[in-house]
Amino acid sequence: MTHLAESQRPLVVTLLESDAAPTTTPEAYLKLQLLSHRLARPHQLNLSGIFALLPNVAWTNQGAVDLGELAERQLEARLKGYLLEVTSVDKFPKMTDYVVPTGVRIADSARIRLGAYIGEGTTVMHEGFVNFNAGTEGPGMIEGRVSAGVFVGKGSDLGGGCSTMGTLSGGGNIVISVGEGCLIGANAGIGIPLGDRNTVESGLYITAGTKVNLLDEQGELVKVIKARELAGQNDLLFRRNSLSGAVECKTHKSAIELNEALHAHN
């Protein structure tokens, strides 16, 4: 508190009495901080209307700068012989300018937004990206995109260039998640929640409406279903048949067990 009292900048104290939708910009930033400090997980806080509360500003090596003042500030910096570096123009700053969680590796900090939840033991490589209200339980390897609202379970690996469909990018009201011990191959993607120990073959993008040939433990066709019917189920391998091009889902279950599992979700 002594350091705060010595500040030469204005101080804003923000208190949240309840988890209502934010109504001010300080409340919005506080909720993003709570997520990145791991004090709340994705979907545990009410973030309704947060976009309207966050101004679009220039994030610089001297902090946030109002866009209306940016040109003057840049000219002033040049006249004084130094550079005002603009790292982004966005509603969200990069997380590591304000929060660096313990036990993580982040190769390119510009690809992690404030409001991301990065669990201990997580490695985010250069091509990895984690949006706000999304994140990882950790440990895990992220080389693809974790979109807004998506949470990745422990021990899962998102391969280079892969994608998870979020509610802001066409996922609608479906909450996409990745279970524990999953592998999403390079340049693959999902538009359904994955259960534990699922694998999606490289280059294969699965949406809720994708027609899937469901195969039993012997590799025999059980039925053709939409991928949404397999949402959240464990121990699945999604692949594309290299001869026919059909999307297949291989399981270790018998035809009877598969039908029982599907009907359990009706």
N, C-alpha and C positions, 0 to 999 in steps of 0.2 A: 504493500500500500504506500510505502514511503516513496517508491519510484513513481507511482502515479501522481502523488502530490507535487513532485518536482517537474512534471510535464509542462512543456511550453505550448502544447497543443490543446484544443478543447477536448474535454472528456465527456463521454456519454455513458451513463449507467442505465442498463436495460434489465428489467426484471420481468419474468413470465410467471403470472399467477396460475395460469392454466394452459393447457395445450390447445388453445383456440387458433384459428387461422391468423397468421400475422397481419397486422394492420399498419405497421410502420416499417421503414427501411431498417432501422436498428434491430427490430424484432426478427426480420428476415435474415439478416446477417448472423444474429445470435443462434438461430436454429441451424444454419449451415455450419457454424462452429461446433455446435453440440454433436453433429454427425461426424465431423472430421476428428473431433477429440474422442470419439468412440463412447460418448455418453448416451447416445441413442443410435439405434440401427435404422437402416432404410425402412420406410413405411411406418415407423413408430411415432413420427411427428406429423402434425397437420401443417402442410406446406401450401395449402390452397391459396391461389392468388399471388404466389411469391414473385412471379415474373413481373407483374405490374408494379411491384414495390422496389425492384432492383433497377437502379439507373444504369444506362449504358455509359461507361466511363473508360478513360485510358488508364491502364494499369502500367505504371512506370517504375524505374529504379528509385524514384522519389515518392512512391505511393500512388494513390488514386488521384487523377487529375480530371476535372470537368472538361468535357470536349470543347466547350465554348472558350476555355482558357488555354487549351493545349498549344495552339500556334504561338501565342505570346510567350508561354513558358518555354517552348523550344527555342525561340529566337533569343530570349533572355539567357538561356543556357549557353548558346553558341557565342554570344557576345562576351560571356564570362569565361569562355575557353573550356567548357565541359559539355558532355552529351546528356541530354534527357532521353533515355532509352524507353521506347514504348514496346512493351512485351506483348500486349494484346489490347484490343478494344472490345469489351464484352461486359455482360452483366455480372459475370462470375470471375473472381481472380483465381490464380492458380493456388492450390491448397497450401503448398509448402512455403509460401510467403507469410502464412499465418499459423499453420499447424504442420508439424513434422511428427507423425506417429512413431512410436518406438517399434523397433524390430522389423522395419520394412526396407526394401530397395526400390528406388524409383529412378530409372535411367534418364527420363526426360520429364522434369517436373511440370512443364507447361501442359502436359496431357492429363493432369489430374486436377479437376475443378474443386474449389472449396465446396464442402458439402458431400464429398465422397467419403466413404467409410472404408479405410484400408486396414484390414486385420493383420495382426502380428504374424510374421513369416511370409508375407506376400511380396513377390517380386513383380514389378511392372516394367517390362522392357520398353525399348524406344517406340515400338509400334502400338503399345498398349494405350488405352484411353479409359478413364473412369469418370462418368458424369456425376452430377450431384444426386443425392438420394439414391445412390447405388453403391455397390462395393463388394468386398470380399471378406469372408470369415477368416481366411488364412489358416494354414499356409497354402500357397498356391502360386502358379505362374500365369501372368496375364500378358499376352502378346497380341491381343485383339481388343475389341470394343465392348465395354460394359456400359450399356445405355442406361438412361435415367430409369430408376425403379427396379433395376435388375440386381439381384444379390447372388453371389457365387459361393457355394459351399466349400468346406475345407478339402484340400488335396486335389482340387480340380485345376485343369490346365486349358487355357484358351490359346490356341495356336495363332501364329502370325496372320494378321489380316482378317481374322474371323469376326463375326458380329452377333450381338444379341439384340433382338428387337425390343425397344422400350415403348412405354406408353406415349412418348413424344415423337416416336418415329414410325407410327403405324400399328403399334401393338394393341391399340384400343384399350379396353378395360381389363384385358388379360394381363395378369402380373407374371412376367417372365422371370424365372429363377433357374439356377443351375445347381443341382444337388452335389453331394459329396463324391469325390473320386471320379469326376467326369473328365472327358477329353473332347473338346471341339477342335477339329482339325483345321489346318491353315486354310483361309479363305472360305470356310464353311459359315453357316449361320443358323440361328434358331428363332422361331416365332411361337414356340410352345415352351412351357416349363419342362425341365428335365428332372427326372428322379435321380437317385444315386447310381453311380457306376454306369452311366450312359456314355456311349461314344458316337460321335457324328463324323463320318468320313470327310476328309479334306475336299473342299470344293462343293459340298452339298449344302444347299440352303433349304431348311424345312420350315414351312409356314403351317398355320393351323389347318388350312384346306388342302395341303399336299396329299395326294393319293399314295398310299403306302401298301405294298404287298407284305402282309404279316406272315413270317415264316416261323415254324416251330423248331424244336431242338434238333430235328432231323433235316432241317432246311426245306421242308415241304410247305407249300402255300396253304394257309389256314383260311384267310379271307383278305379282301381288299377293303381298307378303312381309311378314314381321314386321320392325319397326324394328331389332331386335337384329342382323339380317343386314346392316345398313348401318353398324354400329358401326365407328368409326375410319376410314371411307372419306372421301376428299377431294372437294372441289368439289361439294357437294350443296346443294340448296335444298329445304327442307321447307315445305310450304304446305297450306292447306285450300282445296279447291275451293269457291268461293263459291256455286255452284249446287247441287251434289250433297252437299256437306259432307264428302266423302271426303278423307282425308289423302293428299297426293301428294308424291313426291320427284322433282324435276326435275334432270337431270344434263346434262352436255355430251357424254356418251358414246353410242355406237351401241348397239343391242340386243345385238350380239355381244360388244362390250367389257364391257357390264354383266354379262352372264352369266359371262364369264371372271373378272371381279372377284369376283363372288359365290362362284363355285366355288373360288377361290383360298383362301377362308377355311374351307372344309369340312374 
